[in-house]
Amino acid sequence: MSFVRLPFRDSYYELRPTKIIALAKNYAEHAKEMGDNPPTEPIIFLKPPSALIGPGEPIILPKISKRVDHEVELGVIIGKKAKKVPAEKAFDYVLGYTIILDITARDLQEKARKMGHPWTVSKGFDTFAPVGPRIVDKRELDPSDLEIGLKVNGEVRQLGRTSQMIFKIPQLIEYISNIMTLEPGDIIATGTPPGVGSLRHGDHIEAWIEGIGKVEFDVLAEDSILC
Protein backbone atom coordinates (compact mmCIF):
# COMPACT_ATOMS: atom_id res chain seq x y z
CA MET A 1 0.00 0.00 0.00
CA SER A 2 1.28 3.50 -0.83
CA PHE A 3 1.96 5.79 2.10
CA VAL A 4 3.41 9.20 2.86
CA ARG A 5 5.03 10.32 6.12
CA LEU A 6 3.90 13.82 7.10
CA PRO A 7 4.66 15.87 10.21
CA PHE A 8 1.84 15.62 12.74
CA ARG A 9 1.88 17.04 16.24
CA ASP A 10 5.43 16.44 17.55
CA SER A 11 6.17 13.42 15.37
CA TYR A 12 5.19 11.95 12.00
CA TYR A 13 2.05 10.24 10.76
CA GLU A 14 2.22 7.48 8.17
CA LEU A 15 -0.68 8.33 5.90
CA ARG A 16 -1.91 5.01 4.48
CA PRO A 17 -5.40 5.58 3.03
CA THR A 18 -7.51 2.66 1.91
CA LYS A 19 -9.16 5.15 -0.44
CA ILE A 20 -9.16 8.80 -1.45
CA ILE A 21 -12.69 10.14 -1.84
CA ALA A 22 -12.87 13.31 -3.91
CA LEU A 23 -15.62 15.85 -4.48
CA ALA A 24 -16.55 17.17 -7.90
CA LYS A 25 -17.88 20.70 -8.34
CA ASN A 26 -18.03 21.53 -4.63
CA TYR A 27 -17.28 25.20 -5.35
CA ALA A 28 -19.97 26.95 -7.42
CA GLU A 29 -17.51 28.99 -9.49
CA HIS A 30 -15.53 25.89 -10.39
CA ALA A 31 -18.74 24.19 -11.51
CA LYS A 32 -19.42 27.18 -13.76
CA GLU A 33 -15.94 27.16 -15.30
CA MET A 34 -16.50 23.48 -16.12
CA GLY A 35 -19.76 24.37 -17.87
CA ASP A 36 -22.02 22.84 -15.23
CA ASN A 37 -24.54 23.99 -12.66
CA PRO A 38 -23.68 23.60 -8.96
CA PRO A 39 -24.79 20.15 -7.78
CA THR A 40 -27.80 19.61 -5.51
CA GLU A 41 -26.10 16.73 -3.71
CA PRO A 42 -22.43 15.74 -3.36
CA ILE A 43 -20.77 14.21 -6.42
CA ILE A 44 -18.02 11.84 -5.33
CA PHE A 45 -15.40 9.74 -7.09
CA LEU A 46 -12.41 7.70 -5.95
CA LYS A 47 -8.69 8.10 -6.51
CA PRO A 48 -6.46 5.09 -5.79
CA PRO A 49 -3.99 5.19 -2.88
CA SER A 50 -1.26 4.45 -5.44
CA ALA A 51 -1.71 8.02 -6.73
CA LEU A 52 -0.42 9.41 -3.42
CA ILE A 53 2.91 11.26 -3.25
CA GLY A 54 4.48 13.55 -0.68
CA PRO A 55 6.56 16.73 -0.76
CA GLY A 56 9.72 16.43 -2.83
CA GLU A 57 8.28 13.86 -5.22
CA PRO A 58 7.49 14.99 -8.80
CA ILE A 59 4.11 14.99 -10.49
CA ILE A 60 4.47 12.93 -13.66
CA LEU A 61 2.55 13.86 -16.81
CA PRO A 62 1.50 10.63 -18.55
CA LYS A 63 2.25 10.30 -22.26
CA ILE A 64 -1.32 9.22 -22.97
CA SER A 65 -2.73 12.62 -21.98
CA LYS A 66 -2.37 15.91 -23.85
CA ARG A 67 -3.73 18.07 -21.01
CA VAL A 68 -3.19 17.58 -17.29
CA ASP A 69 -4.75 20.09 -14.87
CA HIS A 70 -4.09 21.14 -11.28
CA GLU A 71 -6.81 21.33 -8.60
CA VAL A 72 -5.89 22.41 -5.06
CA GLU A 73 -8.11 21.09 -2.25
CA LEU A 74 -8.47 20.87 1.51
CA GLY A 75 -7.83 17.27 2.53
CA VAL A 76 -9.69 15.85 5.53
CA ILE A 77 -7.90 12.93 7.18
CA ILE A 78 -10.16 10.40 8.89
CA GLY A 79 -9.00 9.39 12.38
CA LYS A 80 -11.18 6.42 13.22
CA LYS A 81 -13.58 4.02 11.55
CA ALA A 82 -16.69 5.89 10.45
CA LYS A 83 -19.94 4.28 9.34
CA LYS A 84 -23.30 6.05 9.07
CA VAL A 85 -22.06 9.08 10.97
CA PRO A 86 -24.56 11.91 11.57
CA ALA A 87 -23.35 15.35 10.55
CA GLU A 88 -23.42 16.68 14.13
CA LYS A 89 -20.84 14.05 15.17
CA ALA A 90 -18.70 14.20 12.02
CA PHE A 91 -15.72 16.02 13.54
CA ASP A 92 -15.38 13.24 16.14
CA TYR A 93 -14.04 11.09 13.29
CA VAL A 94 -11.53 13.61 11.89
CA LEU A 95 -7.81 13.33 12.65
CA GLY A 96 -6.75 16.53 10.95
CA TYR A 97 -6.26 18.44 7.73
CA THR A 98 -3.72 18.71 4.92
CA ILE A 99 -3.37 20.03 1.38
CA ILE A 100 -4.13 17.65 -1.46
CA LEU A 101 -3.98 18.22 -5.20
CA ASP A 102 -6.46 16.40 -7.42
CA ILE A 103 -4.35 16.16 -10.58
CA THR A 104 -6.57 15.39 -13.57
CA ALA A 105 -5.96 14.30 -17.15
CA ARG A 106 -8.60 16.69 -18.42
CA ASP A 107 -8.72 15.47 -22.00
CA LEU A 108 -9.27 11.89 -20.83
CA GLN A 109 -11.93 13.07 -18.39
CA GLU A 110 -13.79 14.94 -21.14
CA LYS A 111 -13.66 11.86 -23.36
CA ALA A 112 -15.04 9.74 -20.53
CA ARG A 113 -17.82 12.22 -19.78
CA LYS A 114 -18.97 12.29 -23.41
CA MET A 115 -19.07 8.49 -23.50
CA GLY A 116 -20.76 8.17 -20.11
CA HIS A 117 -17.75 6.36 -18.67
CA PRO A 118 -16.26 6.70 -15.16
CA TRP A 119 -13.44 9.16 -14.50
CA THR A 120 -11.08 6.54 -13.07
CA VAL A 121 -8.43 6.77 -15.77
CA SER A 122 -8.27 10.57 -15.77
CA LYS A 123 -7.95 10.76 -11.98
CA GLY A 124 -6.00 7.63 -11.16
CA PHE A 125 -2.48 7.89 -12.59
CA ASP A 126 0.48 7.46 -10.26
CA THR A 127 1.48 10.83 -8.65
CA PHE A 128 -2.01 12.30 -9.22
CA ALA A 129 -2.68 12.84 -5.49
CA PRO A 130 0.13 14.97 -4.04
CA VAL A 131 -0.24 15.86 -0.34
CA GLY A 132 1.55 17.95 2.28
CA PRO A 133 3.31 19.72 3.82
CA ARG A 134 1.90 18.37 7.12
CA ILE A 135 -1.23 17.24 8.89
CA VAL A 136 -2.72 19.81 11.26
CA ASP A 137 -4.56 18.42 14.28
CA LYS A 138 -8.31 19.10 14.09
CA ARG A 139 -8.10 20.75 17.53
CA GLU A 140 -5.70 23.37 16.16
CA LEU A 141 -7.59 24.51 13.06
CA ASP A 142 -11.12 25.63 12.19
CA PRO A 143 -11.49 24.59 8.51
CA SER A 144 -14.66 26.56 7.84
CA ASP A 145 -13.13 29.72 6.32
CA LEU A 146 -9.52 29.39 5.20
CA GLU A 147 -7.74 30.93 2.22
CA ILE A 148 -6.83 28.28 -0.35
CA GLY A 149 -4.71 28.90 -3.42
CA LEU A 150 -2.21 27.66 -5.98
CA LYS A 151 0.57 29.18 -8.07
CA VAL A 152 2.32 27.79 -11.14
CA ASN A 153 5.77 29.27 -11.78
CA GLY A 154 4.94 32.11 -9.39
CA GLU A 155 1.65 33.03 -11.11
CA VAL A 156 -1.54 32.75 -9.04
CA ARG A 157 -3.92 30.37 -10.78
CA GLN A 158 -6.41 29.47 -8.03
CA LEU A 159 -7.59 31.51 -5.06
CA GLY A 160 -10.62 31.04 -2.86
CA ARG A 161 -11.87 30.30 0.64
CA THR A 162 -13.09 27.05 2.14
CA SER A 163 -16.27 28.87 3.20
CA GLN A 164 -17.24 28.77 -0.50
CA MET A 165 -17.66 24.99 -0.42
CA ILE A 166 -21.24 24.04 -1.29
CA PHE A 167 -21.23 20.97 0.95
CA LYS A 168 -19.36 21.43 4.20
CA ILE A 169 -17.22 18.83 5.95
CA PRO A 170 -19.95 17.48 8.30
CA GLN A 171 -22.32 17.00 5.36
CA LEU A 172 -19.63 15.24 3.37
CA ILE A 173 -18.71 12.82 6.15
CA GLU A 174 -22.37 12.01 6.75
CA TYR A 175 -23.04 11.47 3.04
CA ILE A 176 -19.94 9.38 2.33
CA SER A 177 -20.11 7.26 5.50
CA ASN A 178 -23.67 6.27 4.63
CA ILE A 179 -22.34 4.82 1.35
CA MET A 180 -18.98 3.35 2.36
CA THR A 181 -17.17 2.86 5.63
CA LEU A 182 -14.35 5.34 6.15
CA GLU A 183 -11.17 3.88 7.63
CA PRO A 184 -8.38 5.61 9.60
CA GLY A 185 -6.08 7.43 7.19
CA ASP A 186 -8.68 7.77 4.44
CA ILE A 187 -8.65 11.18 2.76
CA ILE A 188 -11.60 13.28 1.68
CA ALA A 189 -10.57 15.82 -0.97
CA THR A 190 -13.23 18.48 -0.52
CA GLY A 191 -13.28 20.11 -3.95
CA THR A 192 -11.39 22.91 -5.69
CA PRO A 193 -11.96 26.65 -6.18
CA PRO A 194 -12.01 28.13 -9.70
CA GLY A 195 -8.93 28.72 -11.80
CA VAL A 196 -7.91 25.19 -12.70
CA GLY A 197 -5.40 25.07 -15.52
CA SER A 198 -2.96 22.92 -17.42
CA LEU A 199 0.52 21.81 -16.41
CA ARG A 200 3.64 21.39 -18.53
CA HIS A 201 7.01 19.72 -18.13
CA GLY A 202 9.25 21.88 -15.95
CA ASP A 203 6.45 23.70 -14.13
CA HIS A 204 6.75 24.39 -10.42
CA ILE A 205 3.62 24.31 -8.24
CA GLU A 206 3.11 26.09 -4.93
CA ALA A 207 -0.14 25.28 -3.12
CA TRP A 208 -1.24 26.72 0.20
CA ILE A 209 -4.04 26.70 2.72
CA GLU A 210 -4.20 29.16 5.58
CA GLY A 211 -3.21 27.51 8.85
CA ILE A 212 -1.67 24.47 7.14
CA GLY A 213 1.16 26.04 5.17
CA LYS A 214 2.60 25.68 1.68
CA VAL A 215 3.61 22.61 -0.30
CA GLU A 216 5.62 22.57 -3.52
CA PHE A 217 5.93 20.10 -6.37
CA ASP A 218 7.83 19.95 -9.65
CA VAL A 219 6.15 18.69 -12.80
CA LEU A 220 7.91 16.28 -15.17
CA ALA A 221 6.90 14.65 -18.43
CA GLU A 222 6.84 10.85 -18.38
CA ASP A 223 9.26 10.76 -21.30
CA SER A 224 11.84 12.69 -19.27
CA ILE A 225 11.72 10.03 -16.55
CA LEU A 226 12.11 7.13 -18.97
CA CYS A 227 15.05 8.59 -20.87
Secondary structure as GFF3:
##gff-version 3
##sequence-region A 1 227
A	DSSP	beta_strand	4	8	.	.	.	ID=ss1
A	DSSP	beta_strand	11	15	.	.	.	ID=ss2
A	DSSP	beta_strand	20	24	.	.	.	ID=ss3
A	DSSP	alpha_helix	28	33	.	.	.	ID=ss4
A	DSSP	beta_strand	43	47	.	.	.	ID=ss5
A	DSSP	three_ten_helix	49	51	.	.	.	ID=ss6
A	DSSP	beta_strand	52	53	.	.	.	ID=ss7
A	DSSP	beta_strand	59	61	.	.	.	ID=ss8
A	DSSP	beta_strand	68	70	.	.	.	ID=ss9
A	DSSP	beta_strand	72	78	.	.	.	ID=ss10
A	DSSP	three_ten_helix	87	93	.	.	.	ID=ss11
A	DSSP	beta_strand	94	101	.	.	.	ID=ss12
A	DSSP	beta_strand	104	105	.	.	.	ID=ss13
A	DSSP	alpha_helix	106	115	.	.	.	ID=ss14
A	DSSP	alpha_helix	120	123	.	.	.	ID=ss15
A	DSSP	beta_strand	129	137	.	.	.	ID=ss16
A	DSSP	three_ten_helix	138	140	.	.	.	ID=ss17
A	DSSP	beta_strand	147	152	.	.	.	ID=ss18
A	DSSP	beta_strand	155	161	.	.	.	ID=ss19
A	DSSP	three_ten_helix	162	164	.	.	.	ID=ss20
A	DSSP	alpha_helix	169	177	.	.	.	ID=ss21
A	DSSP	beta_strand	187	189	.	.	.	ID=ss22
A	DSSP	beta_strand	197	198	.	.	.	ID=ss23
A	DSSP	beta_strand	204	209	.	.	.	ID=ss24
A	DSSP	beta_strand	213	221	.	.	.	ID=ss25
A	DSSP	alpha_helix	222	226	.	.	.	ID=ss26
###
